[in-house]
Amino acid sequence: MEDNAKQPLMADASLYNGLPTDTGSSCPSARLTSCTPSISKNKGGVSVENVPNASRQWFVLRVSYGRIIEAKAFVEAKGLECYVPMRYKEVKKRGEKRVITEPLLPSFLFVHASAEQIDSLLQDKNIKTFENRTLLSYYYDHTSYCKNAPTKNPPLIISDTAMDNFIHLTSIHNSHIIPVTSENIKYKLGDEVVITEGEFKDIRGKVARIAGQQRVVVELFDGCLVATAYVPKVAMIMYNRY
C-alpha cells in the first residue's frame, strides 16, 4: 500500500449507472439462507446487527430510469424492507456551498425479503403502470447458473456480511464517498484491508488510487464499486491480520 498527502478531489462525480444486459431469469436455486440485518439509528449514525432469519435475503432489483423514489415507495407499501443508499454531494448555489442528497446508485434497489415475496412483488400488475415500463425487475448473478436451468443466471443475492459493510459505508455523511467504475481506478485493486480509525473505521475493502488519492473501495457485486474518501496508510491494516 502506498501513502500520499491528501490532495484535492478531482474524480468524475457522475453516478454509476451501468446496466449490463440480463440473460437469466428466476430459479429455485437462488433461494439461499441468510441472517436478517436490522438497521437502527443511534448517536453514531447507523448500526447494523444480524438477527438469524432463514427466509429473508438481500435481493438486488433493477429500477427503470429515474424512478428510484417511486420504486422504494412501491416496495415499502407492500410492507417489505428496502435500502436506497444516498450520496451527500457538495454543490454551489449563488456562491454558497450546500450539501444535497441524491441516490448513490439510482439503477438499483436492495430489498430484504424472501424469494416468494420478491416473486410476488415482481408479478404485481401495478408494476407496469407508467408508460408500460416495468418499474422493477430482477438483477441477475452473471457469475453462476441455475441448477435446474444451466443456461440461465439466478437472481443476484448479497450476503448479510457484504450488505452490512456496504450499509455502514453508505450511511456515513461524507460528500467524498463516490461510486466508481474501473476507468476511475488508476491502478489495480490491491490489498484487502480494514480501516482502523476515523469515520470509516471497520469498513472492509481493497486499496486503490482514485483521483490522485489513496482510498478503500467496497465492491458489492461485479460493476458496483463505491470508494471512501482519502484514507492514510496508518489508518488501515491488512484484513487477514485483523
C-alpha positions as CSV (number, residue, x, y, z in Angstrom):
1,M,0.0,0.0,0.0
2,E,1.3,3.5,-0.7
3,D,0.6,6.6,1.3
4,N,0.2,10.0,-0.2
5,A,-0.6,13.5,1.1
6,K,-4.2,14.5,0.9
7,Q,-5.0,16.0,-2.4
8,P,-8.0,17.9,-3.9
9,L,-10.8,15.7,-5.1
10,M,-10.8,15.5,-8.9
11,A,-12.9,12.4,-9.6
12,D,-15.7,12.4,-12.1
13,A,-18.7,12.9,-9.8
14,S,-21.2,11.3,-12.1
15,L,-23.3,8.5,-10.5
16,Y,-22.5,4.9,-11.5
17,N,-25.4,3.9,-13.8
18,G,-24.1,0.8,-15.6
19,L,-26.8,-1.6,-16.8
20,P,-25.4,-4.9,-18.0
21,T,-27.8,-6.9,-20.2
22,D,-29.5,-9.6,-18.1
23,T,-29.7,-13.0,-19.6
24,G,-31.3,-15.0,-16.8
25,S,-34.5,-15.5,-15.0
26,S,-35.5,-16.5,-11.5
27,C,-35.0,-20.1,-10.4
28,P,-35.4,-22.1,-7.2
29,S,-31.7,-22.5,-6.7
30,A,-31.4,-18.8,-5.8
31,R,-33.2,-19.3,-2.5
32,L,-30.3,-19.4,-0.1
33,T,-30.4,-19.0,3.6
34,S,-29.2,-15.9,5.4
35,C,-29.4,-13.8,8.5
36,T,-31.5,-10.7,8.8
37,P,-29.7,-7.4,9.3
38,S,-31.7,-4.9,11.3
39,I,-30.9,-1.2,10.8
40,S,-31.3,1.1,13.7
41,K,-30.2,4.7,14.2
42,N,-28.2,5.8,17.2
43,K,-25.9,8.7,18.2
44,G,-23.1,7.3,16.0
45,G,-25.3,7.1,12.9
46,V,-26.5,3.7,11.6
47,S,-25.7,0.4,13.2
48,V,-26.4,-3.0,11.6
49,E,-26.9,-6.1,13.7
50,N,-27.6,-9.5,12.4
51,V,-30.6,-11.4,13.7
52,P,-31.0,-15.0,12.5
53,N,-33.7,-15.4,9.9
54,A,-33.7,-18.3,7.4
55,S,-36.1,-16.9,4.9
56,R,-35.2,-13.3,4.1
57,Q,-32.2,-12.3,1.9
58,W,-30.9,-9.2,0.3
59,F,-32.0,-9.2,-3.4
60,V,-30.7,-6.6,-5.9
61,L,-33.5,-5.3,-8.1
62,R,-33.1,-3.1,-11.2
63,V,-35.1,0.1,-11.3
64,S,-36.2,1.7,-14.6
65,Y,-34.5,5.1,-15.3
66,G,-35.5,8.0,-13.0
67,R,-37.9,6.0,-10.8
68,I,-35.9,5.0,-7.7
69,I,-38.1,7.0,-5.3
70,E,-41.3,5.6,-6.8
71,A,-39.8,2.1,-6.6
72,K,-38.9,2.5,-2.9
73,A,-42.4,3.7,-2.1
74,F,-43.9,0.8,-4.1
75,V,-41.9,-1.8,-2.1
76,E,-42.5,-0.2,1.3
77,A,-46.2,-0.1,0.6
78,K,-46.0,-3.9,0.3
79,G,-44.6,-4.0,3.8
80,L,-41.1,-5.0,2.7
81,E,-37.8,-3.7,3.9
82,C,-35.6,-2.0,1.3
83,Y,-32.5,0.1,1.2
84,V,-31.6,3.1,-1.1
85,P,-28.0,4.3,-0.5
86,M,-27.8,8.1,-0.6
87,R,-25.0,10.3,-1.7
88,Y,-24.1,13.5,0.1
89,K,-22.9,15.9,-2.6
90,E,-21.4,19.4,-2.3
91,V,-22.9,21.9,-4.8
92,K,-22.6,25.7,-5.2
93,K,-25.7,27.8,-5.4
94,R,-25.4,31.6,-5.6
95,G,-21.8,31.4,-4.5
96,E,-22.6,29.3,-1.4
97,K,-21.7,25.7,-0.8
98,R,-24.5,23.3,0.1
99,V,-24.8,19.6,0.7
100,I,-27.6,17.8,-1.1
101,T,-28.6,14.2,-1.0
102,E,-29.4,12.1,-4.1
103,P,-29.5,8.3,-4.8
104,L,-25.9,6.9,-5.0
105,L,-26.9,4.0,-7.3
106,P,-30.2,5.1,-9.0
107,S,-30.5,1.9,-11.0
108,F,-30.6,-0.4,-8.1
109,L,-32.9,-1.1,-5.1
110,F,-31.9,-3.5,-2.3
111,V,-34.8,-5.5,-0.9
112,H,-34.7,-7.7,2.2
113,A,-37.3,-10.3,1.7
114,S,-38.0,-14.0,1.0
115,A,-37.8,-15.4,-2.5
116,E,-41.5,-15.9,-2.5
117,Q,-42.1,-12.2,-1.5
118,I,-39.9,-11.0,-4.3
119,D,-41.6,-13.2,-6.9
120,S,-45.0,-11.9,-5.7
121,L,-43.7,-8.3,-5.8
122,L,-42.5,-8.5,-9.4
123,Q,-45.7,-10.2,-10.6
124,D,-47.8,-7.4,-9.3
125,K,-49.9,-6.0,-12.1
126,N,-49.3,-2.4,-11.0
127,I,-45.6,-2.7,-11.6
128,K,-46.1,-1.5,-15.3
129,T,-48.4,1.4,-14.7
130,F,-46.1,4.1,-16.0
131,E,-45.8,4.2,-19.9
132,N,-45.9,0.4,-19.7
133,R,-42.3,0.4,-18.4
134,T,-41.5,-2.2,-15.8
135,L,-40.7,-0.4,-12.5
136,L,-38.7,-3.2,-11.0
137,S,-37.1,-6.4,-12.3
138,Y,-34.5,-9.0,-11.2
139,Y,-30.8,-8.2,-11.5
140,Y,-29.1,-11.5,-12.2
141,D,-26.0,-13.1,-10.9
142,H,-23.8,-13.4,-14.0
143,T,-21.2,-15.5,-12.2
144,S,-23.4,-18.5,-11.6
145,Y,-26.1,-20.6,-13.2
146,C,-29.4,-22.2,-12.0
147,K,-29.1,-25.8,-11.1
148,N,-32.2,-26.7,-13.0
149,A,-31.6,-24.4,-15.9
150,P,-27.9,-24.4,-16.8
151,T,-28.2,-21.6,-19.4
152,K,-29.9,-19.2,-17.0
153,N,-28.5,-17.0,-14.2
154,P,-30.2,-16.8,-10.8
155,P,-31.3,-13.6,-9.2
156,L,-28.4,-11.8,-7.5
157,I,-28.4,-12.1,-3.7
158,I,-26.0,-10.2,-1.5
159,S,-24.7,-11.9,1.7
160,D,-25.5,-10.2,5.0
161,T,-21.8,-9.6,5.8
162,A,-21.3,-7.8,2.5
163,M,-24.5,-5.8,2.9
164,D,-23.6,-4.8,6.5
165,N,-20.3,-3.4,5.2
166,F,-22.0,-1.6,2.3
167,I,-24.7,-0.1,4.5
168,H,-22.0,1.0,7.0
169,L,-20.1,2.8,4.3
170,T,-23.0,4.4,2.5
171,S,-24.6,5.6,5.8
172,I,-21.6,7.9,6.5
173,H,-22.4,11.6,5.8
174,N,-19.3,12.4,3.7
175,S,-19.6,14.0,0.3
176,H,-16.3,12.4,-0.9
177,I,-17.8,8.9,-0.9
178,I,-18.3,8.2,-4.6
179,P,-19.4,5.4,-6.9
180,V,-16.6,4.5,-9.3
181,T,-16.0,2.4,-12.4
182,S,-12.9,0.6,-13.4
183,E,-12.0,3.7,-15.5
184,N,-11.8,5.8,-12.3
185,I,-9.3,3.5,-10.7
186,K,-5.7,4.3,-11.7
187,Y,-4.2,1.0,-10.6
188,K,-5.5,-2.4,-10.0
189,L,-7.4,-3.0,-6.8
190,G,-4.8,-4.0,-4.2
191,D,-4.5,-5.2,-0.6
192,E,-7.7,-6.1,1.2
193,V,-7.8,-4.0,4.4
194,V,-9.8,-3.0,7.4
195,I,-9.9,0.7,8.3
196,T,-8.9,1.1,11.9
197,E,-9.7,4.7,12.8
198,G,-11.6,7.8,11.7
199,E,-15.1,8.0,10.3
200,F,-14.6,4.9,8.1
201,K,-13.5,2.7,11.0
202,D,-14.3,-1.0,10.5
203,I,-15.0,-0.6,6.7
204,R,-13.5,-3.5,4.8
205,G,-12.4,-3.2,1.1
206,K,-9.5,-3.0,-1.2
207,V,-6.9,-0.2,-1.6
208,A,-6.9,1.7,-4.9
209,R,-5.7,5.1,-6.1
210,I,-8.6,7.3,-7.4
211,A,-8.3,10.9,-8.4
212,G,-4.8,11.1,-7.0
213,Q,-5.8,9.8,-3.6
214,Q,-5.4,6.5,-1.7
215,R,-8.9,5.2,-0.9
216,V,-10.6,2.0,0.0
217,V,-13.1,0.5,-2.5
218,V,-16.0,-1.6,-1.5
219,E,-17.2,-3.9,-4.3
220,L,-20.7,-5.1,-3.6
221,F,-21.0,-7.1,-6.8
222,D,-19.4,-7.1,-10.2
223,G,-19.5,-3.5,-11.5
224,C,-20.9,-2.0,-8.3
225,L,-18.0,-0.2,-6.6
226,V,-18.1,2.6,-4.0
227,A,-15.0,4.4,-2.8
228,T,-14.3,6.0,0.6
229,A,-12.7,9.5,0.9
230,Y,-8.9,9.6,1.3
231,V,-7.6,7.1,3.9
232,P,-3.9,7.3,5.1
233,K,-1.8,4.2,5.3
234,V,-1.6,4.4,9.1
235,A,-5.4,4.1,9.4
236,M,-5.6,0.7,7.8
237,I,-4.3,-2.9,8.3
238,M,-4.4,-6.0,6.2
239,Y,-7.7,-7.8,6.6
240,N,-6.2,-11.2,7.2
241,R,-4.3,-9.8,10.2
242,Y,-7.4,-8.2,11.7
